[in-house]
Amino acid sequence: MNLKELKQLVKKGESDRLEFKKTTGQRTAAVKTVCAMLNSSGGFVIFGVTDKGEIIGQKVSTKTIRVVPGKMVREDQPWYPPRATREALANALCHRDYTIPGGAVVVAMYDDHLEITNPGSLQFGITPEKLTKPHESKPWNPIIANVFYRAGIIERWGTGTLNIIDWCAENKNPEPSWQEQADSVYITFLPAALIASERGAEQITREVTGEVTGEVTGEVTGEVQKFLKILHTPMGRLEAQSALNLKGQANFRDRYLKPALDLELVEMTIPDKPKSRLQKYRLTKKGKGMV
């Protein structure tokens, strides 16, 4: 994309498929937006553009990039190993139960972990514990698995989960965990040890140098503001999604609900039972002060 094409794209303004971020200091919020877009219709997140659509650019520094002695290039350590997350996604697509109506493989990025959810339960006697050891692989969807194997997307059958563990170790990530709950299988990745240990120091640096970001100030996004405006009375998830004209549950949860809960602008009516079917959400005193 050249500058002319970028200007044309920015001119359209923010939407469900286009979001602006002033600096990479807002990368956590940006990654959540990317996950939500991947779970819906895709889109773009552009850094160096203000909320008003003004292109200001982005100063590139070495704050989040390590310079390796003896090398002429900078080496960036990702929070999560790309090969491991790619393999986990491929496995989810191969083993997903496509008979479940409305089901979908979901990627969710949180402040302290990444989670991939796959509709359907484990089959053929496989348990979460067995996935961490050598085991026989019987894909729930052998045709899809065969296509992925021939295309080089997945490794030899039965080795995917072991490769995921090895790639996490290479990237200094803790071993991922698998669990089966509510007719779905979850794999949870924790961030790399080096990145996690440096995170606190980076936040202090941003405060001292004046690089104020959404992570430090508790930025209220446009999505959260829209959510607050519709909560005239307590609403359930489906009711709120309908009022916001949203179809995807992951999009609503990651871009509207969770940020509002984290900022204590919204609270649950049944906090002791977060997953209750009777659960509703209402404005807090702090939230009412922003409407």
C-alpha positions in Angstrom: 0.0 0.0 0.0 1.4 3.4 -1.0 0.8 6.8 0.6 -2.0 7.7 -1.9 -3.8 4.4 -1.2 -3.4 5.0 2.5 -4.9 8.4 2.4 -7.9 7.1 0.4 -8.4 4.4 3.0 -8.1 6.8 6.0 -10.5 9.2 4.3 -13.3 6.7 4.6 -13.1 7.0 8.4 -13.3 4.4 11.2 -15.8 1.5 10.9 -16.3 -2.1 11.9 -13.5 -2.9 9.4 -11.2 0.0 9.9 -9.7 1.4 13.1 -7.0 4.1 13.8 -4.4 4.0 16.5 -2.2 7.0 17.2 0.8 5.1 18.3 2.1 1.5 18.8 1.7 2.2 22.5 -1.9 1.2 21.9 -0.8 -2.2 20.5 -2.7 -4.2 23.2 -6.0 -2.6 22.2 -5.0 -3.0 18.5 -4.4 -6.7 18.9 -7.8 -7.2 20.5 -9.4 -5.3 17.6 -7.5 -7.5 15.1 -8.8 -10.7 16.9 -12.3 -9.3 16.7 -11.9 -8.5 13.0 -10.5 -12.0 12.3 -13.6 -13.5 13.9 -15.9 -11.5 11.7 -15.3 -9.9 8.3 -11.6 -8.9 8.5 -10.3 -5.3 8.3 -7.4 -2.9 8.9 -5.8 -1.4 12.0 -3.6 1.6 11.1 -1.0 3.1 13.4 0.0 6.7 13.2 -3.5 8.0 12.5 -5.5 10.0 15.1 -9.2 9.3 15.8 -10.0 12.3 13.6 -8.3 10.7 10.6 -5.1 12.9 10.7 -2.1 11.0 9.5 0.8 11.9 11.9 3.0 8.9 11.3 4.8 6.7 13.9 8.2 7.2 15.5 10.1 3.9 15.2 12.2 3.2 18.3 14.0 0.2 19.8 11.9 0.1 23.0 10.2 -3.1 22.1 12.8 -4.5 19.7 16.0 -6.2 20.9 19.3 -5.6 19.1 21.3 -8.8 19.1 25.0 -8.4 19.4 26.9 -9.7 16.4 24.0 -9.3 14.0 23.3 -6.4 11.6 19.5 -6.7 12.0 17.1 -6.2 14.9 15.4 -9.3 16.3 11.9 -9.1 17.5 10.6 -11.7 19.9 6.8 -12.2 19.6 4.6 -12.6 22.6 3.4 -15.9 21.1 5.3 -18.2 18.7 3.7 -17.9 15.2 4.3 -21.5 14.3 2.6 -22.7 17.5 -0.5 -20.5 17.1 -0.7 -21.4 13.4 -0.6 -25.1 14.2 -3.2 -24.7 16.9 -5.6 -22.9 14.5 -5.1 -25.6 11.9 -5.8 -28.3 14.4 -8.9 -26.5 15.5 -10.2 -26.4 11.9 -9.4 -30.1 11.4 -11.0 -31.3 14.6 -13.9 -28.9 14.8 -17.5 -30.3 15.1 -19.2 -28.7 12.0 -22.6 -30.2 13.0 -22.9 -27.6 15.8 -25.1 -24.8 14.5 -23.6 -21.3 14.8 -20.3 -22.7 16.0 -17.0 -21.2 15.0 -13.3 -21.4 15.8 -12.6 -18.3 18.0 -9.3 -16.5 18.7 -9.4 -14.3 21.7 -6.5 -12.1 22.9 -6.4 -10.9 26.5 -3.9 -8.9 28.5 -2.3 -12.0 30.0 -3.0 -14.8 27.5 -4.2 -15.9 24.1 -7.0 -18.4 23.8 -8.3 -20.5 20.8 -11.7 -22.1 21.2 -12.9 -25.0 19.1 -16.6 -26.1 19.1 -17.1 -29.7 20.0 -15.6 -32.2 22.4 -12.5 -34.4 22.2 -13.1 -37.7 20.5 -11.7 -41.2 20.2 -10.7 -41.3 23.9 -8.3 -38.4 23.6 -8.0 -36.3 26.8 -6.3 -32.9 27.5 -3.6 -34.9 29.3 -2.9 -37.2 26.4 -2.4 -34.2 24.0 0.8 -33.3 25.9 2.3 -36.8 25.1 2.8 -38.9 22.0 -0.6 -40.1 20.9 -2.5 -41.4 17.9 -4.3 -38.8 15.9 -7.7 -39.5 14.4 -9.0 -36.3 12.8 -12.7 -35.6 13.3 -12.6 -34.3 9.7 -10.2 -36.5 7.8 -10.8 -34.9 4.4 -9.9 -31.4 5.7 -6.9 -32.8 7.6 -5.6 -34.6 4.5 -5.9 -31.4 2.4 -4.0 -29.4 5.2 -1.3 -32.1 5.3 -0.8 -32.2 1.6 -0.6 -28.4 1.5 2.0 -28.4 4.2 -0.2 -26.5 6.7 0.0 -29.3 9.3 2.9 -31.6 10.3 2.6 -35.4 10.5 -0.6 -36.5 12.2 -0.3 -36.9 15.9 2.7 -34.6 16.3 0.9 -31.2 16.2 0.4 -30.7 19.9 3.9 -31.8 20.7 5.3 -29.4 18.1 3.2 -26.6 19.7 4.8 -27.4 23.1 8.3 -27.4 21.6 7.8 -24.1 19.7 6.6 -22.4 22.9 9.7 -23.6 24.7 11.9 -22.2 22.0 10.2 -18.8 22.3 10.5 -18.9 26.1 6.7 -19.3 26.5 5.3 -21.5 29.3 3.8 -24.7 28.1 0.3 -24.2 26.7 -2.7 -25.9 28.3 -5.7 -27.7 26.9 -9.1 -28.0 28.6 -12.5 -29.3 27.7 -15.5 -27.3 28.9 -19.1 -26.7 27.8 -18.8 -28.8 24.7 -15.7 -26.9 23.5 -12.0 -27.4 23.6 -9.7 -24.5 24.7 -6.0 -24.1 24.2 -4.4 -21.3 26.2 -1.1 -19.7 25.5 0.8 -17.5 28.0 3.1 -14.7 26.8 6.9 -15.3 26.5 8.8 -15.0 29.8 11.1 -12.3 28.5 8.3 -10.1 27.2 6.3 -10.6 30.4 9.3 -9.6 32.6 10.0 -6.5 30.5 6.3 -5.4 30.5 6.4 -3.6 33.8 9.6 -1.8 32.9 8.1 -0.6 29.6 5.1 0.8 31.4 7.3 2.8 33.8 9.3 4.1 30.8 6.2 5.3 29.0 5.1 7.2 32.1 8.5 8.9 32.7 9.0 9.8 29.0 5.4 11.1 28.7 4.4 8.5 26.1 0.9 8.3 27.5 -1.1 5.4 26.0 -4.4 3.7 26.4 -2.8 1.1 28.6 -1.7 3.8 31.1 -4.7 6.1 31.0 -7.4 3.6 30.7 -8.5 4.9 27.3 -12.2 4.6 26.5 -12.7 3.5 23.0 -15.5 4.5 20.6 -17.0 1.0 21.0 -17.1 1.3 24.8 -18.7 4.7 24.5 -21.4 3.3 22.2 -22.0 0.5 24.6 -22.5 2.9 27.6 -25.0 5.0 25.6 -27.4 2.1 25.1 -27.4 0.8 28.7 -30.3 2.9 29.8 -31.5 -0.2 31.7 -29.7 -3.5 32.5 -29.3 -5.6 29.4 -28.4 -9.2 28.6 -25.7 -10.0 26.0 -28.1 -10.7 23.1 -30.2 -7.6 23.9 -27.1 -5.4 23.9 -25.7 -7.0 20.7 -29.1 -6.3 19.0 -29.1 -2.7 20.2 -25.6 -2.3 18.8 -26.5 -4.1 15.6 -23.7 -6.7 16.2 -23.9 -10.3 15.1 -20.6 -11.7 16.4 -20.4 -12.7 20.0 -16.6 -12.5 20.1 -16.7 -9.0 18.5 -19.1 -7.8 21.2 -17.2 -9.4 24.0 -13.7 -8.3 23.1 -14.4 -4.8 21.8 -17.3 -3.7 23.9 -18.1 -5.8 27.0 -14.6 -6.7 28.4 -13.1 -3.3 28.0 -16.1 -1.7 29.8 -15.9 -4.3 32.6 -12.1 -3.8 32.9 -12.5 0.0 33.2 -15.3 -0.5 35.8 -17.8 1.4 33.7 -20.1 -1.6 33.5 -20.9 -4.3 36.1 -22.7 -7.6 36.1 -26.1 -7.9 37.8 -25.1 -11.5 38.9 -21.3 -11.2 39.6 -21.2 -14.5 41.5 -22.3 -16.3 38.3 -20.6 -14.7 35.3 -22.0 -17.3 32.9 -25.6 -17.3 34.1 -28.2 -17.3 31.4 -30.0 -14.6 33.4 -26.8 -12.4 33.5 -27.3 -8.7 32.6 -25.0 -5.7 32.5 -25.6 -2.2 33.9 -23.8 1.1 34.3 -21.7 1.7 37.4 -21.6 5.1 39.0 -18.4 5.7 37.1 -20.1 4.7 33.9 -23.1 6.9 34.5 -20.8 9.8 34.9 -19.5 9.3 31.3 -22.9 9.1 29.6 
